[in-house]
């Protein structure tokens, strides 16, 4: 794992475009004040909304098998929690 470059608290003001372009490109930075880390600037993760049929099939082939009865019991228990306790909604 690579070490994140450090930038001082003032650098985002003076190098804003350069830093934002780097973040948009996937780089992260550790922000420091008086030489001490105080935060991080990291790119947002983009959520994919669509998974193709081929990708889903490939993922499904490598997924572990599940016990369908146990899965159904877990689902029922969760649903029962919400039905029995209105404040859990």
TIZA-914903 format. One record per residue: residue in one letter; chain; x, z, y of N, C-alpha, C in turn. Coordinates in nm, 3 decimals. Layout:
<r aa="A" ch="A" n_px="X" n_pz="Z" n_py="Y" ca_px="X" ca_pz="Z" ca_py="Y" c_px="X" c_pz="Z" c_py="Y"/>
...
END
This chain:
<r aa="X" ch="A" n_px="0.084" n_pz="0.000" n_py="-0.118" ca_px="0.000" ca_pz="0.000" ca_py="0.000" c_px="0.088" c_pz="0.000" c_py="0.124"/>
<r aa="X" ch="A" n_px="0.055" n_pz="-0.085" n_py="0.219" ca_px="0.138" ca_pz="-0.093" ca_py="0.338" c_px="0.097" c_pz="0.015" c_py="0.438"/>
<r aa="X" ch="A" n_px="0.192" n_pz="0.056" n_py="0.520" ca_px="0.168" ca_pz="0.157" ca_py="0.622" c_px="0.101" c_pz="0.090" c_py="0.741"/>
<r aa="X" ch="A" n_px="-0.001" n_pz="0.155" n_py="0.796" ca_px="-0.069" ca_pz="0.100" ca_py="0.912" c_px="0.020" c_pz="0.113" c_py="1.035"/>
<r aa="X" ch="A" n_px="0.026" n_pz="0.009" n_py="1.118" ca_px="0.103" ca_pz="0.022" ca_py="1.241" c_px="0.037" c_pz="0.126" c_py="1.333"/>
<r aa="X" ch="A" n_px="0.121" n_pz="0.198" n_py="1.407" ca_px="0.071" ca_pz="0.297" ca_py="1.501" c_px="0.065" c_pz="0.237" c_py="1.641"/>
<r aa="X" ch="A" n_px="-0.040" n_pz="0.274" n_py="1.712" ca_px="-0.052" ca_pz="0.235" ca_py="1.853" c_px="-0.089" c_pz="0.361" c_py="1.931"/>
<r aa="X" ch="A" n_px="-0.042" n_pz="0.367" n_py="2.054" ca_px="-0.074" ca_pz="0.483" ca_py="2.138" c_px="-0.216" c_pz="0.469" c_py="2.191"/>
<r aa="X" ch="A" n_px="-0.271" n_pz="0.577" n_py="2.240" ca_px="-0.408" ca_pz="0.575" ca_py="2.291" c_px="-0.425" c_pz="0.479" c_py="2.407"/>
<r aa="X" ch="A" n_px="-0.317" n_pz="0.446" n_py="2.478" ca_px="-0.327" ca_pz="0.356" ca_py="2.594" c_px="-0.319" c_pz="0.208" c_py="2.555"/>
<r aa="X" ch="A" n_px="-0.261" n_pz="0.180" n_py="2.440" ca_px="-0.242" ca_pz="0.039" ca_py="2.402" c_px="-0.371" c_pz="-0.041" c_py="2.389"/>
<r aa="X" ch="A" n_px="-0.480" n_pz="0.016" n_py="2.339" ca_px="-0.602" ca_pz="-0.066" ca_py="2.333" c_px="-0.647" c_pz="-0.117" c_py="2.469"/>
<r aa="X" ch="A" n_px="-0.613" n_pz="-0.045" n_py="2.576" ca_px="-0.648" ca_pz="-0.093" ca_py="2.711" c_px="-0.559" c_pz="-0.209" c_py="2.753"/>
<r aa="X" ch="A" n_px="-0.430" n_pz="-0.194" n_py="2.730" ca_px="-0.336" ca_pz="-0.295" ca_py="2.779" c_px="-0.322" c_pz="-0.415" c_py="2.685"/>
<r aa="X" ch="A" n_px="-0.353" n_pz="-0.397" n_py="2.557" ca_px="-0.339" ca_pz="-0.506" ca_py="2.458" c_px="-0.470" c_pz="-0.530" c_py="2.384"/>
<r aa="X" ch="A" n_px="-0.580" n_pz="-0.512" n_py="2.453" ca_px="-0.712" ca_pz="-0.515" ca_py="2.389" c_px="-0.735" c_pz="-0.641" c_py="2.306"/>
<r aa="X" ch="A" n_px="-0.716" n_pz="-0.757" n_py="2.365" ca_px="-0.745" ca_pz="-0.881" ca_py="2.293" c_px="-0.658" c_pz="-0.894" c_py="2.168"/>
<r aa="X" ch="A" n_px="-0.531" n_pz="-0.867" n_py="2.183" ca_px="-0.438" ca_pz="-0.878" ca_py="2.071" c_px="-0.478" c_pz="-0.783" c_py="1.956"/>
<r aa="X" ch="A" n_px="-0.510" n_pz="-0.660" n_py="1.993" ca_px="-0.546" ca_pz="-0.561" ca_py="1.891" c_px="-0.679" c_pz="-0.596" c_py="1.826"/>
<r aa="X" ch="A" n_px="-0.779" n_pz="-0.635" n_py="1.904" ca_px="-0.910" ca_pz="-0.671" ca_py="1.848" c_px="-0.900" c_pz="-0.794" c_py="1.759"/>
<r aa="X" ch="A" n_px="-0.817" n_pz="-0.891" n_py="1.798" ca_px="-0.797" ca_pz="-1.008" ca_py="1.713" c_px="-0.734" c_pz="-0.968" c_py="1.580"/>
<r aa="X" ch="A" n_px="-0.638" n_pz="-0.875" n_py="1.584" ca_px="-0.573" ca_pz="-0.828" ca_py="1.461" c_px="-0.673" c_pz="-0.755" c_py="1.373"/>
<r aa="X" ch="A" n_px="-0.758" n_pz="-0.672" n_py="1.432" ca_px="-0.860" ca_pz="-0.600" ca_py="1.355" c_px="-0.958" c_pz="-0.699" c_py="1.293"/>
<r aa="X" ch="A" n_px="-1.000" n_pz="-0.797" n_py="1.371" ca_px="-1.090" ca_pz="-0.898" ca_py="1.319" c_px="-1.026" c_pz="-0.973" c_py="1.203"/>
<r aa="X" ch="A" n_px="-0.894" n_pz="-0.987" n_py="1.208" ca_px="-0.821" ca_pz="-1.053" ca_py="1.100" c_px="-0.793" c_pz="-0.963" c_py="0.980"/>
<r aa="X" ch="A" n_px="-0.840" n_pz="-0.838" n_py="0.985" ca_px="-0.826" ca_pz="-0.751" ca_py="0.870" c_px="-0.722" c_pz="-0.640" c_py="0.881"/>
<r aa="X" ch="A" n_px="-0.650" n_pz="-0.633" n_py="0.993" ca_px="-0.548" ca_pz="-0.528" ca_py="1.009" c_px="-0.611" c_pz="-0.399" c_py="1.057"/>
<r aa="X" ch="A" n_px="-0.550" n_pz="-0.287" n_py="1.020" ca_px="-0.592" ca_pz="-0.155" ca_py="1.064" c_px="-0.480" c_pz="-0.092" c_py="1.145"/>
<r aa="X" ch="A" n_px="-0.515" n_pz="-0.001" n_py="1.233" ca_px="-0.416" ca_pz="0.068" ca_py="1.316" c_px="-0.444" c_pz="0.217" c_py="1.316"/>
<r aa="X" ch="A" n_px="-0.337" n_pz="0.296" n_py="1.324" ca_px="-0.348" ca_pz="0.439" ca_py="1.346" c_px="-0.324" c_pz="0.463" c_py="1.494"/>
<r aa="X" ch="A" n_px="-0.417" n_pz="0.533" n_py="1.559" ca_px="-0.405" ca_pz="0.562" ca_py="1.702" c_px="-0.340" c_pz="0.700" c_py="1.717"/>
<r aa="X" ch="A" n_px="-0.240" n_pz="0.706" n_py="1.806" ca_px="-0.169" ca_pz="0.832" ca_py="1.826" c_px="-0.182" c_pz="0.880" c_py="1.971"/>
<r aa="X" ch="A" n_px="-0.171" n_pz="1.012" n_py="1.987" ca_px="-0.165" ca_pz="1.074" ca_py="2.119" c_px="-0.049" c_pz="1.173" c_py="2.112"/>
<r aa="X" ch="A" n_px="0.043" n_pz="1.158" n_py="2.204" ca_px="0.163" ca_pz="1.242" ca_py="2.206" c_px="0.235" c_pz="1.240" c_py="2.071"/>
<r aa="X" ch="A" n_px="0.233" n_pz="1.123" n_py="2.007" ca_px="0.304" ca_pz="1.106" ca_py="1.880" c_px="0.231" c_pz="1.158" c_py="1.758"/>
<r aa="X" ch="A" n_px="0.110" n_pz="1.210" n_py="1.776" ca_px="0.033" ca_pz="1.264" ca_py="1.664" c_px="-0.087" c_pz="1.173" c_py="1.633"/>
<r aa="X" ch="A" n_px="-0.110" n_pz="1.142" n_py="1.506" ca_px="-0.225" ca_pz="1.058" ca_py="1.472" c_px="-0.356" c_pz="1.126" c_py="1.509"/>
<r aa="X" ch="A" n_px="-0.446" n_pz="1.052" n_py="1.575" ca_px="-0.576" ca_pz="1.108" ca_py="1.613" c_px="-0.693" c_pz="1.024" c_py="1.563"/>
<r aa="X" ch="A" n_px="-0.668" n_pz="0.905" n_py="1.514" ca_px="-0.778" ca_pz="0.822" ca_py="1.467" c_px="-0.730" c_pz="0.691" c_py="1.409"/>
<r aa="X" ch="A" n_px="-0.825" n_pz="0.612" n_py="1.366" ca_px="-0.794" ca_pz="0.481" ca_py="1.310" c_px="-0.886" c_pz="0.376" c_py="1.367"/>
<r aa="X" ch="A" n_px="-0.832" n_pz="0.259" n_py="1.385" ca_px="-0.912" ca_pz="0.141" ca_py="1.418" c_px="-0.908" c_pz="0.054" c_py="1.293"/>
<r aa="X" ch="A" n_px="-1.023" n_pz="0.032" n_py="1.233" ca_px="-1.029" ca_pz="-0.044" ca_py="1.108" c_px="-1.138" c_pz="-0.151" c_py="1.118"/>
<r aa="X" ch="A" n_px="-1.119" n_pz="-0.262" n_py="1.048" ca_px="-1.223" ca_pz="-0.365" ca_py="1.049" c_px="-1.347" c_pz="-0.318" c_py="0.974"/>
<r aa="X" ch="A" n_px="-1.462" n_pz="-0.365" n_py="1.018" ca_px="-1.586" ca_pz="-0.336" ca_py="0.946" c_px="-1.590" c_pz="-0.419" c_py="0.820"/>
<r aa="X" ch="A" n_px="-1.646" n_pz="-0.361" n_py="0.717" ca_px="-1.665" ca_pz="-0.438" ca_py="0.594" c_px="-1.791" c_pz="-0.522" c_py="0.610"/>
<r aa="X" ch="A" n_px="-1.778" n_pz="-0.645" n_py="0.574" ca_px="-1.894" ca_pz="-0.733" ca_py="0.583" c_px="-1.968" c_pz="-0.729" c_py="0.450"/>
<r aa="X" ch="A" n_px="-2.097" n_pz="-0.707" n_py="0.458" ca_px="-2.178" ca_pz="-0.701" ca_py="0.337" c_px="-2.223" c_pz="-0.840" c_py="0.300"/>
<r aa="X" ch="A" n_px="-2.204" n_pz="-0.872" n_py="0.174" ca_px="-2.257" ca_pz="-0.999" ca_py="0.124" c_px="-2.400" c_pz="-0.977" c_py="0.081"/>
<r aa="X" ch="A" n_px="-2.487" n_pz="-1.064" n_py="0.122" ca_px="-2.627" ca_pz="-1.050" ca_py="0.087" c_px="-2.664" c_pz="-1.131" c_py="-0.035"/>
<r aa="X" ch="A" n_px="-2.586" n_pz="-1.231" n_py="-0.068" ca_px="-2.621" ca_pz="-1.321" ca_py="-0.177" c_px="-2.510" c_pz="-1.324" c_py="-0.280"/>
<r aa="X" ch="A" n_px="-2.547" n_pz="-1.310" n_py="-0.403" ca_px="-2.453" ca_pz="-1.326" ca_py="-0.514" c_px="-2.506" c_pz="-1.441" c_py="-0.597"/>
<r aa="X" ch="A" n_px="-2.422" n_pz="-1.540" n_py="-0.619" ca_px="-2.467" ca_pz="-1.657" ca_py="-0.694" c_px="-2.497" c_pz="-1.621" c_py="-0.839"/>
<r aa="X" ch="A" n_px="-2.575" n_pz="-1.702" n_py="-0.903" ca_px="-2.610" ca_pz="-1.681" ca_py="-1.044" c_px="-2.484" c_pz="-1.676" c_py="-1.130"/>
<r aa="X" ch="A" n_px="-2.387" n_pz="-1.762" n_py="-1.100" ca_px="-2.263" ca_pz="-1.764" ca_py="-1.177" c_px="-2.185" c_pz="-1.634" c_py="-1.161"/>
<r aa="X" ch="A" n_px="-2.178" n_pz="-1.583" n_py="-1.037" ca_px="-2.107" ca_pz="-1.457" ca_py="-1.014" c_px="-2.178" c_pz="-1.341" c_py="-1.084"/>
<r aa="X" ch="A" n_px="-2.310" n_pz="-1.340" n_py="-1.077" ca_px="-2.386" ca_pz="-1.233" ca_py="-1.142" c_px="-2.364" c_pz="-1.236" c_py="-1.293"/>
<r aa="X" ch="A" n_px="-2.368" n_pz="-1.355" n_py="-1.350" ca_px="-2.347" ca_pz="-1.369" ca_py="-1.495" c_px="-2.206" c_pz="-1.322" c_py="-1.534"/>
<r aa="X" ch="A" n_px="-2.106" n_pz="-1.358" n_py="-1.453" ca_px="-1.968" ca_pz="-1.316" ca_py="-1.482" c_px="-1.955" c_pz="-1.165" c_py="-1.474"/>
<r aa="X" ch="A" n_px="-2.016" n_pz="-1.103" n_py="-1.373" ca_px="-2.009" ca_pz="-0.957" ca_py="-1.360" c_px="-2.083" c_pz="-0.890" c_py="-1.475"/>
<r aa="X" ch="A" n_px="-2.194" n_pz="-0.947" n_py="-1.515" ca_px="-2.274" ca_pz="-0.888" ca_py="-1.621" c_px="-2.201" c_pz="-0.890" c_py="-1.755"/>
<r aa="X" ch="A" n_px="-2.123" n_pz="-0.993" n_py="-1.778" ca_px="-2.049" ca_pz="-1.002" ca_py="-1.905" c_px="-1.946" c_pz="-0.889" c_py="-1.919"/>
<r aa="X" ch="A" n_px="-1.892" n_pz="-0.843" n_py="-1.807" ca_px="-1.788" ca_pz="-0.740" ca_py="-1.814" c_px="-1.842" c_pz="-0.600" c_py="-1.787"/>
<r aa="X" ch="A" n_px="-1.973" n_pz="-0.589" n_py="-1.758" ca_px="-2.032" ca_pz="-0.458" ca_py="-1.733" c_px="-2.046" c_pz="-0.380" c_py="-1.863"/>
<r aa="X" ch="A" n_px="-2.036" n_pz="-0.249" n_py="-1.852" ca_px="-2.051" ca_pz="-0.166" ca_py="-1.972" c_px="-2.198" c_pz="-0.162" c_py="-2.013"/>
<r aa="X" ch="A" n_px="-2.219" n_pz="-0.143" n_py="-2.141" ca_px="-2.355" ca_pz="-0.135" ca_py="-2.194" c_px="-2.418" c_pz="-0.003" c_py="-2.152"/>
<r aa="X" ch="A" n_px="-2.550" n_pz="-0.005" n_py="-2.134" ca_px="-2.618" ca_pz="0.119" ca_py="-2.099" c_px="-2.723" c_pz="0.149" c_py="-2.205"/>
<r aa="X" ch="A" n_px="-2.754" n_pz="0.276" n_py="-2.219" ca_px="-2.861" ca_pz="0.320" ca_py="-2.309" c_px="-2.991" c_pz="0.308" c_py="-2.230"/>
<r aa="X" ch="A" n_px="-3.075" n_pz="0.212" n_py="-2.267" ca_px="-3.196" ca_pz="0.185" ca_py="-2.190" c_px="-3.292" c_pz="0.304" c_py="-2.190"/>
<r aa="X" ch="A" n_px="-3.300" n_pz="0.378" n_py="-2.298" ca_px="-3.389" ca_pz="0.495" ca_py="-2.301" c_px="-3.340" c_pz="0.602" c_py="-2.205"/>
<r aa="X" ch="A" n_px="-3.209" n_pz="0.624" n_py="-2.200" ca_px="-3.153" ca_pz="0.724" ca_py="-2.109" c_px="-3.171" c_pz="0.678" c_py="-1.964"/>
<r aa="X" ch="A" n_px="-3.154" n_pz="0.548" n_py="-1.940" ca_px="-3.173" ca_pz="0.493" ca_py="-1.806" c_px="-3.317" c_pz="0.515" c_py="-1.760"/>
<r aa="X" ch="A" n_px="-3.412" n_pz="0.485" n_py="-1.847" ca_px="-3.553" ca_pz="0.501" ca_py="-1.815" c_px="-3.586" c_pz="0.649" c_py="-1.789"/>
<r aa="X" ch="A" n_px="-3.529" n_pz="0.738" n_py="-1.870" ca_px="-3.552" ca_pz="0.882" ca_py="-1.851" c_px="-3.499" c_pz="0.927" c_py="-1.715"/>
<r aa="X" ch="A" n_px="-3.383" n_pz="0.878" n_py="-1.676" ca_px="-3.327" ca_pz="0.911" ca_py="-1.544" c_px="-3.418" c_pz="0.861" c_py="-1.433"/>
<r aa="X" ch="A" n_px="-3.468" n_pz="0.739" n_py="-1.447" ca_px="-3.558" ca_pz="0.683" ca_py="-1.347" c_px="-3.686" c_pz="0.766" c_py="-1.336"/>
<r aa="X" ch="A" n_px="-3.742" n_pz="0.802" n_py="-1.451" ca_px="-3.864" ca_pz="0.882" ca_py="-1.452" c_px="-3.841" c_pz="1.019" c_py="-1.389"/>
<r aa="X" ch="A" n_px="-3.729" n_pz="1.081" n_py="-1.421" ca_px="-3.699" ca_pz="1.213" ca_py="-1.365" c_px="-3.687" c_pz="1.206" c_py="-1.213"/>
<r aa="X" ch="A" n_px="-3.624" n_pz="1.101" n_py="-1.164" ca_px="-3.610" ca_pz="1.084" ca_py="-1.018" c_px="-3.746" c_pz="1.061" c_py="-0.954"/>
<r aa="X" ch="A" n_px="-3.827" n_pz="0.977" n_py="-1.014" ca_px="-3.961" ca_pz="0.951" ca_py="-0.961" c_px="-4.044" c_pz="1.078" c_py="-0.963"/>
<r aa="X" ch="A" n_px="-4.034" n_pz="1.155" n_py="-1.070" ca_px="-4.110" ca_pz="1.280" ca_py="-1.080" c_px="-4.071" c_pz="1.377" c_py="-0.969"/>
<r aa="X" ch="A" n_px="-3.944" n_pz="1.379" n_py="-0.932" ca_px="-3.898" ca_pz="1.467" ca_py="-0.824" c_px="-3.973" c_pz="1.435" c_py="-0.696"/>
<r aa="X" ch="A" n_px="-3.988" n_pz="1.307" n_py="-0.666" ca_px="-4.057" ca_pz="1.267" ca_py="-0.544" c_px="-4.207" c_pz="1.290" c_py="-0.553"/>
<r aa="X" ch="A" n_px="-4.265" n_pz="1.276" n_py="-0.673" ca_px="-4.408" ca_pz="1.297" ca_py="-0.687" c_px="-4.443" c_pz="1.446" c_py="-0.680"/>
<r aa="X" ch="A" n_px="-4.355" n_pz="1.532" n_py="-0.735" ca_px="-4.380" ca_pz="1.675" ca_py="-0.738" c_px="-4.349" c_pz="1.745" c_py="-0.607"/>
<r aa="X" ch="A" n_px="-4.259" n_pz="1.689" n_py="-0.527" ca_px="-4.215" ca_pz="1.755" ca_py="-0.404" c_px="-4.229" c_pz="1.659" c_py="-0.286"/>
<r aa="X" ch="A" n_px="-4.340" n_pz="1.665" n_py="-0.212" ca_px="-4.360" ca_pz="1.572" ca_py="-0.100" c_px="-4.252" c_pz="1.581" c_py="0.007"/>
<r aa="X" ch="A" n_px="-4.186" n_pz="1.695" n_py="0.021" ca_px="-4.081" ca_pz="1.706" ca_py="0.122" c_px="-3.955" c_pz="1.630" c_py="0.084"/>
<r aa="X" ch="A" n_px="-3.944" n_pz="1.587" n_py="-0.042" ca_px="-3.826" ca_pz="1.512" ca_py="-0.087" c_px="-3.834" c_pz="1.366" c_py="-0.044"/>
<r aa="X" ch="A" n_px="-3.944" n_pz="1.326" n_py="0.014" ca_px="-3.960" ca_pz="1.185" ca_py="0.054" c_px="-3.891" c_pz="1.156" c_py="0.183"/>
END
